[in-house]
């Protein structure tokens, strides 16, 4: 009898703790879904270049005013001494790469895959890992009528986001882009 009562008490404690943990887990924000949805929207906006103002507005809403982007690149046409250089960009510089870059790419396709999301040590932000794959035809900026070069690029980023309600706002990103041209593959 004592054993049955003890077992019942242990079971009730376990159910209570389990229920409490389940409630906490179900009310915790799903940062992976939040950032994945942001990246899906970003992909759609970049690919559909019919309304660049909508893309610009989205970028402004999802990038902090003080955000910094550190980029490194490699491709088969870059001089070797440039391969180790990092480019640092502000929010405005980063947004301008999308605005001005679209004029020099035809047949553009993009996808952004969110690989992982985890809470940052500060308890106020999250860190995501993303892979952005782009392909298209790069045009010569000096002569856009000249035949372009087909390319594929893969950008891997580690991005820190602060969470503002239901919005993930980028505050810092470190990215590396590898670009290959079809003739060089």
Secondary structure, DSSP 8 states (H G I E B T S, - for coil): -HHHHHHHHHHHHHHHHHHHHHHHHHHS--HHHHHHHHHHHHHHHHH-TT-HHHHHHHHHHHEEEEEEEEEEEEETTS-GGGTT-EEEE-HHHHHHHHHHHGGGEEEEEEEEEEEEEEE-TTSSEEEEEEEEEEEEEE-BTTBTTS--EEEEEEEEEEEEEEEETTEEEEEEEEEEEEEEEGGG-
